Amino acid sequence: MKLQKPKGTQDILPTASAKWQYVENLARETFKKYHYGEIRTPIFEHYEVISRSVGDTTDIVTKEMYDFYDKGDRHITLRPEGTAPVVRSYVENKFFAPEVQKPVKVFYIGSMFRYERPQAGRLREFHQIGVECFGSSNPATDVETIAMAYQLFAELGIKDVVLHLNSLGNTESRMAYRQALIDYLTPMRESLSKDSQRRLDENPLRVLDSKEKEDKAAVENAPSILDYLDEESQEHFAAVREMLEALDIPYVIDTNMVRGLDYYNHTIFEFITTVDQSELTICAGGRYDGLVEYFGGPQTAGFGFGLGLERLLLVLEKQGIELPLDDSLDVYVAVLGSSVNSKALELVQAIRRQGFAAERDYLGRKIKAQFKSADAFKAKTVITLGESEVEAGQVTIKNNQTREEMTVSFDALINDFASVFAKVN
């Protein structure tokens, strides 16, 4: 049997992982400016953490979860999304306690798992960056969080990103709209897809989110949820729009956007761009003011988003955006002869301890092959070390771009490589 990676997974090789690390580090830097700290939750959770919070009728729970019973007969699932585990952690670790400063702002970066048909930008193991903010019902929190994602896209250089905005209102507004939607869709029931016929009974708002052609046609003239918002919900949504406009963040109102999870209320949003003439959601989220209470904590406002790393990198590639990656090497040590093997190791270790990236030859190759490696590694400088250099206590260091050389003592490299490096560069 030929051993291969499971379907819907990928090996992220070093040349690709440099791009991943750049995006992840830029996200960390951006989130730090907004006073977010990193949280790391388990890669698997109790099944109920996801099924009850995300919604028993969602596609995630009914079709896509990787769930199993472990050796203790506990029902376990690999996490399919990031919000529910973070909320579970928030409650379990009592972040709602009075002594904890509010709002609590956290972000996460990690693997998620969903069993679905693999395609570009959507794998069975995928990676997500997400943020969650707890304790503020202020609409400014909605806008600040959206603005943070918008800033990240701007700093990455991503173009043509459109913010789609909607409101699901509070519980009362949502229930009123739910009934209006049932009344509208019921006469068309037989024309809906099989999935949407089921959704009409279980969660009719999900019909709006369907990608099936017949469902899209059915909801084209559906009532707008904005017409069912009560005064409180209208005021919240108006404040969000006003603040987005004050920050010069353009948006479009998308009343058919409902998001695929049951826990949202008030503001929901997606950032959408076009890839190969198809719309692609690269970031999505919203407000979830009832989820902490659902997990046994006190009533706590929440707002957050998740963005897919694979999709983000796909957009960067399709838009031809070159990330400013530095994969160069500070110094390459060409080693001439096995007798200087130990001395070469001593030299590269001393250089590394001083904060420089260094590599050396380990294979006993001819000098020409070693110089080729130095070029392939984009080494800024090359040091040649052989028996004569060790005996004399002096070595030649060469600028690998200008080819200028200088001779320095071995001790100078060991004790103060920074000064030597500055002179030769």
C-alpha positions in Angstrom: 0.0 0.0 0.0 1.3 3.4 -1.0 1.1 5.7 2.0 -0.4 9.1 1.2 -2.0 11.9 3.0 -5.8 11.6 3.7 -8.2 13.1 1.1 -8.8 16.7 1.7 -5.6 17.4 3.6 -2.3 18.9 2.5 1.4 19.0 3.4 2.5 22.6 3.9 6.0 22.5 2.7 8.8 24.9 3.8 8.5 27.2 0.7 4.8 27.5 1.3 4.9 27.7 5.1 7.0 30.9 4.8 3.9 32.6 3.3 1.7 31.1 6.0 4.0 32.4 8.7 4.1 35.9 7.2 0.3 36.1 7.1 -0.1 34.6 10.6 2.5 37.0 12.0 0.9 40.0 10.3 -2.4 39.0 11.8 -0.8 38.7 15.3 0.7 42.2 14.9 -2.6 43.7 13.7 -4.6 42.1 16.5 -2.1 43.2 19.1 -2.7 46.8 18.0 -6.4 46.2 19.0 -5.4 44.7 22.4 -6.2 41.0 21.5 -4.3 38.2 23.1 -3.9 34.7 21.7 -5.9 31.7 23.0 -5.3 28.0 22.1 -8.1 25.6 22.6 -8.0 21.7 22.2 -8.2 20.4 18.6 -11.1 18.2 19.7 -14.1 19.0 22.0 -17.1 17.2 23.5 -19.7 16.7 20.7 -22.3 18.8 22.6 -20.0 21.9 22.6 -20.4 22.1 18.9 -23.8 20.5 18.2 -25.8 22.6 20.8 -24.1 25.9 20.1 -23.7 25.8 16.3 -27.2 24.2 15.9 -28.4 20.7 15.5 -29.9 21.4 12.1 -26.9 23.1 10.5 -25.0 21.4 7.7 -21.9 21.4 10.0 -23.6 19.1 12.5 -25.8 17.1 10.2 -23.2 16.4 7.5 -19.7 17.7 8.1 -18.5 16.9 11.6 -15.7 14.4 12.3 -17.2 12.9 15.4 -16.4 9.6 17.2 -16.6 7.8 20.5 -13.2 7.6 22.3 -12.0 4.7 24.5 -13.9 6.0 27.4 -17.1 6.1 25.3 -17.2 9.9 25.3 -18.7 11.5 22.2 -15.9 13.6 20.8 -15.6 15.8 17.7 -12.7 17.5 15.9 -13.5 21.2 16.1 -15.2 22.4 12.9 -15.2 26.1 13.8 -13.5 28.3 16.4 -16.1 30.3 18.2 -17.9 27.6 20.3 -14.6 26.2 21.8 -13.5 29.8 22.7 -16.9 30.5 24.4 -16.6 27.1 26.2 -13.2 28.2 27.5 -14.4 31.7 28.4 -17.1 30.1 30.7 -15.0 27.3 32.0 -12.1 29.6 33.0 -14.5 32.2 34.5 -13.4 35.1 32.3 -16.7 36.7 33.2 -15.6 37.2 36.8 -15.7 40.8 38.0 -11.9 41.0 38.5 -11.2 40.2 34.8 -10.9 43.4 32.8 -13.7 43.8 30.1 -14.0 43.5 27.3 -12.1 40.3 26.9 -10.4 40.2 23.5 -8.8 37.0 22.2 -7.7 35.5 18.8 -6.9 32.0 17.7 -5.0 30.4 14.8 -5.4 26.7 14.1 -6.8 23.7 12.3 -10.5 23.0 11.8 -12.1 19.9 10.3 -15.2 19.4 8.2 -16.1 16.5 6.0 -17.1 18.0 2.7 -16.1 17.8 -0.9 -12.5 19.1 -1.2 -11.9 22.0 -3.6 -9.6 24.9 -4.0 -9.5 26.9 -0.8 -11.8 24.5 1.0 -10.2 21.3 2.4 -11.3 18.8 5.1 -8.6 20.0 7.3 -8.5 23.8 7.0 -6.9 26.5 9.0 -8.6 29.5 10.5 -7.7 32.8 12.1 -10.4 34.1 14.3 -11.1 36.7 16.9 -13.7 36.9 19.7 -14.6 39.9 21.9 -16.7 39.4 25.0 -18.5 41.9 27.3 -19.4 44.8 25.0 -22.8 45.4 23.4 -21.6 48.7 22.0 -22.1 48.9 18.2 -18.6 50.4 18.1 -17.3 47.0 19.0 -19.0 45.6 15.9 -17.4 48.2 13.7 -14.0 48.1 15.4 -13.8 44.3 14.8 -14.8 44.7 11.1 -12.3 47.5 10.8 -9.6 45.2 12.2 -10.2 42.6 9.4 -10.3 45.4 6.8 -7.0 46.7 8.0 -5.4 43.3 7.8 -6.6 42.9 4.2 -5.2 46.4 3.4 -1.8 45.6 4.9 -1.7 42.4 2.9 -2.4 44.4 -0.3 -5.6 42.5 -1.1 -7.8 44.3 -3.7 -11.5 44.4 -4.5 -12.7 43.2 -1.1 -16.4 44.1 -0.6 -18.0 44.2 2.9 -21.5 42.6 2.9 -23.6 43.6 5.9 -26.9 42.5 7.4 -28.7 42.4 10.7 -30.6 39.5 12.2 -32.0 41.7 15.0 -32.7 40.5 18.5 -34.6 37.3 19.3 -38.0 38.9 19.0 -37.2 40.4 15.5 -35.7 37.2 14.3 -38.8 35.1 15.4 -41.1 37.6 13.7 -39.1 37.3 10.5 -38.9 33.5 10.8 -42.6 33.3 10.6 -42.9 35.7 7.7 -40.3 33.6 5.8 -42.2 30.4 6.5 -45.4 32.0 5.2 -43.6 33.2 2.0 -41.8 29.9 1.3 -44.4 27.3 2.2 -46.4 27.8 -1.1 -43.1 27.2 -3.0 -42.1 24.2 -1.0 -42.1 21.6 -3.8 -39.9 23.8 -6.0 -37.1 24.0 -3.3 -34.2 21.7 -3.1 -34.5 18.7 -0.8 -32.1 20.3 1.7 -34.1 23.5 1.7 -37.4 21.6 2.2 -35.9 20.2 5.3 -34.5 23.6 6.4 -38.0 25.1 5.9 -39.2 22.9 8.8 -36.0 23.1 10.9 -34.4 26.5 10.3 -36.0 28.5 7.5 -33.5 31.3 7.5 -30.9 28.8 6.1 -32.9 28.7 2.9 -31.7 32.2 2.2 -28.1 31.0 2.4 -28.6 28.1 -0.1 -26.3 28.0 -3.2 -28.8 25.8 -5.2 -30.2 27.5 -8.3 -33.9 26.7 -7.5 -33.5 28.1 -4.0 -31.9 31.3 -5.2 -34.8 31.8 -7.5 -37.3 31.1 -4.8 -35.8 33.7 -2.3 -35.2 36.4 -4.9 -38.4 38.2 -3.8 -38.4 37.0 -0.2 -39.3 39.6 2.5 -36.3 41.5 4.0 -35.4 40.9 7.6 -34.7 44.6 7.9 -38.4 45.2 7.6 -39.0 43.1 10.8 -36.4 44.8 13.0 -37.8 46.3 16.2 -36.7 49.8 17.4 -33.7 48.5 19.4 -32.4 46.4 16.5 -32.9 49.3 14.0 -31.0 51.6 16.3 -28.1 49.2 16.6 -27.8 48.6 12.9 -28.1 52.3 12.1 -25.2 53.0 14.5 -23.1 50.3 12.9 -23.7 51.8 9.4 -23.0 55.3 10.6 -19.7 54.3 12.2 -18.6 52.3 9.1 -19.2 55.4 7.0 -17.3 57.6 9.5 -14.3 55.2 9.0 -14.6 55.3 5.2 -15.3 51.5 5.1 -17.6 50.9 2.1 -20.3 48.2 2.4 -23.3 46.8 0.7 -26.5 45.6 2.5 -27.1 41.9 1.8 -30.5 40.9 3.2 -30.1 37.3 2.0 -27.0 36.8 4.1 -27.8 34.9 7.3 -24.6 33.1 8.1 -24.6 29.3 8.6 -24.6 29.2 12.4 -27.6 29.5 14.7 -26.0 31.6 17.4 -25.8 35.0 15.6 -27.9 38.1 16.3 -27.8 41.7 15.3 -24.8 42.5 13.1 -23.5 39.9 10.7 -21.0 40.4 7.9 -18.9 38.8 5.2 -15.9 40.1 3.3 -16.2 38.8 -0.3 -13.8 39.0 -3.2 -13.9 37.6 -6.8 -11.5 34.8 -7.8 -11.7 33.4 -11.3 -15.1 35.1 -11.8 -16.6 33.5 -8.8 -17.4 35.2 -5.5 -15.3 33.9 -2.6 -16.0 34.7 1.1 -12.6 35.2 2.9 -13.9 36.4 6.3 -17.2 36.3 8.1 -18.6 36.8 11.5 -21.0 38.8 13.6 -22.6 39.3 17.0 -23.7 36.5 19.3 -25.0 37.9 22.6 -26.7 34.7 23.9 -23.9 32.1 23.4 -22.0 32.6 26.7 -25.3 32.3 28.6 -26.1 29.1 26.6 -22.8 27.6 27.9 -23.8 28.3 31.5 -22.2 31.7 31.9 -23.9 35.0 32.7 -25.6 37.0 30.0 -22.6 38.3 28.0 -22.4 40.2 24.7 -20.0 38.7 22.1 -18.7 39.6 18.6 -16.2 37.9 16.4 -15.1 36.7 13.0 -13.2 33.8 11.3 -11.1 33.9 8.2 -9.8 30.9 6.2 -6.0 30.9 5.7 -6.2 28.7 2.6 -8.7 31.1 1.0 -6.6 34.1 2.0 -3.5 32.7 0.5 -5.4 31.6 -2.6 -6.6 35.2 -3.1 -3.0 36.5 -2.6 -1.8 34.1 -5.3 -4.7 34.9 -7.8 -4.2 38.7 -7.3 -0.4 38.3 -7.9 0.5 39.7 -4.6 4.1 39.0 -3.7 4.7 38.9 0.1 7.9 40.5 1.3 9.5 37.2 2.4 13.2 37.2 3.5 14.5 33.7 2.9 18.1 34.7 2.5 21.0 33.4 4.6 23.4 35.7 6.4 26.4 33.4 5.9 27.4 30.2 4.3 30.6 28.4 5.5 32.3 26.4 2.8 34.2 23.5 4.5 37.4 22.1 2.9 38.3 18.8 4.3 37.1 16.6 7.2 39.9 17.8 9.4 38.2 21.1 9.9 34.7 19.6 10.6 34.8 20.4 14.3 36.1 23.9 13.7 33.4 24.6 11.2 30.7 23.6 13.6 32.3 25.8 16.3 32.2 28.7 13.8 28.6 28.4 12.6 27.4 27.9 16.2 29.1 31.1 17.3 27.6 33.0 14.4 24.1 31.7 15.2 24.5 32.6 18.9 25.1 36.1 17.8 21.8 36.3 16.0 22.7 35.5 12.4 21.4 32.8 10.1 24.2 30.4 9.1 24.6 27.2 7.2 27.7 25.1 6.3 28.6 22.1 4.1 28.2 18.7 5.8 28.7 16.5 2.7 32.4 16.9 1.9 31.7 18.3 -1.5 34.0 20.1 -3.8 34.3 23.9 -3.4 32.4 24.7 -6.6 29.3 22.7 -5.5 29.4 24.4 -2.1 29.5 27.9 -3.7 26.4 26.8 -5.8 24.7 26.0 -2.5 25.6 29.4 -1.1 23.9 31.0 -4.2 20.8 28.7 -3.9 20.5 29.7 -0.3 20.8 33.4 -1.2 23.7 33.7 1.2 24.8 37.3 1.7 28.4 36.3 2.7 30.6 33.2 2.3 33.4 32.1 4.5 35.9 29.5 3.3 37.4 27.3 6.0 40.2 24.8 5.4 43.3 23.5 7.1 45.4 26.5 6.1 42.8 28.9 7.5 42.7 27.0 10.8 46.5 26.9 11.1 46.8 30.6 10.3 43.9 31.6 12.5 42.6 33.7 9.7 39.8 33.3 7.2 38.4 35.0 4.1 34.9 36.3 4.2 33.3 37.3 0.8 30.3 39.4 0.0 28.4 37.0 -2.2 26.8 39.8 -4.3 29.7 42.2 -4.9 32.4 39.5 -4.6 34.5 41.8 -2.4 36.6 40.0 0.1 38.4 40.7 3.4 40.6 38.6 5.7 39.8 38.5 9.4 40.9 36.5 12.4 39.0 33.4 13.4 38.6 35.0 16.9 37.0 38.1 15.4 34.3 35.9 13.8 33.8 33.9 17.0 33.6 37.0 19.3 32.1 39.8 17.2 30.7 38.6 13.9 28.3 41.6 13.7 31.2 44.0 13.2 32.8 41.8 10.5 29.4 41.4 8.7 28.8 45.1 8.7 32.2 45.8 7.1 31.9 43.3 4.4 28.3 44.4 3.5 
